[in-house]
Amino acid sequence: MSLDLQGLALPEELGDAMQRLARVGIDLARIIARNGIDTDLAAARGVNSGGDGQKALDVIADEAFMATLAGSGVRYYASEEQQEVVALNPTGGLALAIDPLDGSSNIDVNVSIGTIFSVFPVAEDANASFLRPGSEQTAAGYIIYGPQCCFVVTFGDGVLQWVLDPDTGRFERVASPRNLPDDSPEYAINASNYRHWPTPVRAFIDDCVAGAEGPRGKNFNMRWIASLVAETHRILTRGGIFLYPGDSRKGYGRGRLRHVYECAPIAFVITQAGGGATDGAEPILGALPDQLHARTPFVFGSAAKVARVAAYHDLPADEASALFSTRGLFRS
């Protein structure tokens, strides 16, 4: 077995799917470690369903997961790299959504990248199996390929973590992440887009940038890796907040992250660790995506910080503008 599931009472189909995901993760970790030796994994390979450029590793990962899950309990496979849902096993009871290779812009600079996955019980048809609230997920998690390769998952009762042992080629169970602390001074956002952000997001970041002299009364540090899995793993480990808002640029009104196979699974993991996850104002896990590749603004991390961003969004526009201009809305 690729993954130590001892002590976990998982349904057979779900346990087998986790083993297969882990098996591909182990293979990808080896392939990534050999980037440039065997092939250029960052080489362009076309455009995916959402209009984003594909890298060689995007295609390799998607094909590997799809091939390995064939014949498993996964009936429907929905991938960022596929236009439509792919039917794998007509008798399977699971629907699996996946971003096979998250953070592919970082492949050639040796920064942590990953795989994000989500599992639902099948519904009446292929699309209905995925176009549902994230609160109905059976499992969700990610694999991060970095200095350590880790497999992180929730089955709805806390968060579990495994680390790939390079000596045995097997994922070994390690201590579960603790609940996210609320006092982390870190926030993650692409600050180059400041001028495009909505007023509530600018106000939140302005208060962080103002530091000890501002209304928050303390200093903050900004982080931005441009790899959702890497951002998630850092926040799961030591708290903080991540923001990818919608903004005023053409095509960015709903942000760029996909609801079904990026935001919903990460939201499930983070909330199971005591954190929060919203579209800036409303919980992600209660939202209903209207299409397979739907995008959504995404804010997640320590619960108090996520709630603070939502509070900025809750104010009427005219009241918000006046309060934000004084930087005195929140002073804690």
N, C-alpha and C positions, 0 to 999 in steps of 0.2 A: 504494500500500500504506500502511496505517496504522502499521505496525510494522516497523522495520528489522531483518530477520532475516538479513541478509547474513552469510555465513560459518557459519551453523548448518545442519547436515545433518539437517533434521527431515523425518519422513514427511509426505507431501502433506496428508493429512487433519489431522494435528496442526498443521502450519504454518498451514493455512487457518483452523482453529478459533482459533488465537492472533490472527490478523488480525481475525477477526470480533469477538472479545472486545475487542480494542483499539479497534475502530471504535465499539462501543457505549460504551466508556469515554470516548472523546473526546466523544461526544454528551452523555453524562451530566455530564462536567466543565463543558460549556457550560450545560446546564440548571441545574446546581447554582449556578453563578456568577450566574444570573439569578433565584435564589429571591426571591420577594416582588415581582418585576417582572411575571412572567407568571402565576404561581400561588403558592399557599402549599404548598410541598413537604412541610411537617411536619404538614399537616392529617390528621386521623384518617381511616382508610379501612377499618375493620373489624379482624378478628383473623386471624392466619395459622394454619398447621397446628399450630404448637406452643403456641397460646393466647396469643401475644404480640400486642399492638396493632400494626396496620399503619399506616404513614404513606403519604401520596400517593406519595412517591418510592420506597418499597418496591415498590409496584405498577407504577409507571412503569419502574423498572429491570428487574423480572422480565419484564414484557411485551416490553421492548426486547431483552433477551438471548435470550429464547425465539424471538422473530420473526427475529432476525438469524442464529441458529444453525440455523433450519429450512433444510433443503436442503444443509447442510454434512455433514461426516463424523460428526456427533454423532447416534447412534441414540437414546440415552436421555438425558433432561434431568431432573435431580433438584434441586429448589430448596427453600429454606426457605419460600418462599411458596406451594408447591404440596403438597397432601396426599399425592399419589402421584407416581410417576415418569411423566413425559410422554414418549411415543414421538414422535420427530421424523422420523427417516429410517430405514426398515426395512433399508437396505443399509449404513448407516454402521458404522464399526468402533470408535467411541469412545463412552464414557459420561461425561457431564460433570455434576458436582455443583457447586452454586453457592449462595452467599449473595449475592443480587444487590445488597443495600445494607446493609452492616454499620455499626452505630453510629448507627442512625436517630434515637435520642434526642438526638443532637447536631445534627440538621439545622438547627434554628432558632437555634442559638447560634454558627454559623460555625466549628465545630471539624471537624478532618479526619475524614472518613468514607471508606468504601471498598467494594470488591467482593472476595470471596474465591472462588476456583474450584479445582477438582480434576478431573483427567482420568484415567480408567482405560480399558484395553481392554475391550470388551464381553465379558460372560460368557454363560452359557447362557440367562439371562432378565434382565428389567429389574432386579429387586431384587438378584439375585446379582451384578450388575455393580457394586453399591455396597457391599453388606454383605460386605466383605473387608478384610484388613489394609491399612493405609495404605502399607505398604512396597511394595505392588503398583501404586501410582500411576505413571502415565507422566509426568505434569506436574502442578504445583500452583503457585499464586501468588496475587497480589492486585493490585488497582488502588487506589491511594490518591488521594483528591480533597482536596487541601489547597492551601497556597501554591504547591506544585508538584503536578502530577498525574503520578504515577509508575506504571509497570507493572513488577512484580517477579515473576519466575518461576524455577522450577527444572525442569530436565528430567532430574534425577538426576545431574548432573555439575557441582556448584556452583550459585551463584545469579547470575542475570542481571538487569540493571536498565535501564529506559528512562525518559526524562523527556519529557513532552509539550511540544513547542516551540509556544508560543502564536502565533508568527508564521507557521508553516507548517501548523499543525494536524496534526502528525505526531509519533509517538514516536521519539525519537532515542536510540540506545544510548549509555550512559555507563559509567563504571568499575563493575565488580562490587563489591558489598559485601565488605569483608575479613572474615575469620573473627572471630566474636564474642570480644571480650576477656573474661577471667575476673575482672578487677579493678574492674569498674564498681561504684560504690556505690549504684546505683539499684535499687529494687524497686517493683513495681506490684501493688496489691491494694486492694479496697474495705474500708478499715479500719472502716467503720461496722458491719460484720458480725462483728467480732472475737468477740463473745460466742457466736456460733453455730458458729465454726470447730472442727474436730477438734483435739485436743491437739497433734499434731505441727506443724500449721500455726501455731497460736498460739505454740508454742515458737520456731519459726524467726523469726517476726516479733518476738517479745519480744527475741530476741538482736540483731536489727537495730536496734530502738528503743533498746536499752541503749547503743548506740554505743560510743565509745572506752572508756567505763567498764565495758562488759559483756564477755562471753566472746569476742566477735568482735574486740575491741580496735581498732575503727575506727568512724567515723560513716557513716551511710547517709542517703539521701534517698528519700522516697516519691513515686511518681507514680501518678496514676489518671485516665485520660481517658474510660473507659467506651466506647471504640471499639477493638475487637480489632485492626483493621488499623493504627490509629494507634499502639497499644502495640507491635505487631509491628515497625513501621517504625522506631520509636525504638530498640528492642532490637537490631534488625538493624544499625542505624547505630552504636550505641555500647555495646551490651552491657546487662547487668542481668538481671532475672528478673521474670516475670509469674506471678501465682497467682490462679486462680479455683477454689477447692476446693468440694467438696460440703460441705454443712453441715447443721445440725440443724433448719432450718426446713422446714415442710411443702412438698414439691415441689422441694426443693433438695438432696436426698440425693446426687444425681449432678451437682450444679452446674446451670448453665443453658446452657452452650455445647454446640452440636451436634457430634457426633463427625465425621460424614461430610463436611459442607461448611464447617466452621469449623476444628475442631481437627486433623484429619488433614492437610489442606493446609498449615496454618501449621506443623505439626510437620515436614512434609517440607522446607519452606523453611528452617526454623531449623536442622535437623540437617545440611542441606547447607551451612550456613554455620559448621559446627563446633560448634553448640550442642546442647542436649538438650531433650527434650519428653516428659513423662510425665503420668499421671493423678495424680501426687503420689508414686507408688511404682513403677509399671510403665510401660515405654515405650508411648507412644500408637501408634506405627507398627506395633507387633505386636499391638495389640488388635483384636478382632473385634466390630464393632457388631451388635446383634441386631435393630435396626429402622432404617428410613431416618432418622427424626428422633431417634435415640437421643442422650442427653446424656452428658457425661463431665466429671469434674473435669479441670482442665488447668493444668499448670505447665510453662513453657518459658523458655528464655533461655540464658545462659552455662552451659556444661556443668557446671562445678564447683559452681555454685549449685544447679542442678537436682538434681545428685547429693546435695548436702547435705540438701535437703528429703526425698529418698527415704530417706536414712539415718535421719532422724527417724522416718519411717513404719515402717522395718524393725524397730524395737525392740518387744519385747513391751509390752503396755499397762501392766502393773504396774511394769516396769523403767523405761519411758519416763516415767511420772509422777514417779518418784523422782528421776531424773536431771534432768528438765526443771525441777523445783522448785529445783534448785541452780544452774541456768543454767550448768553447767560441762561440758556434753556435748561441745561443739566450741569450740576456742579458737584458731581461725585465720581 
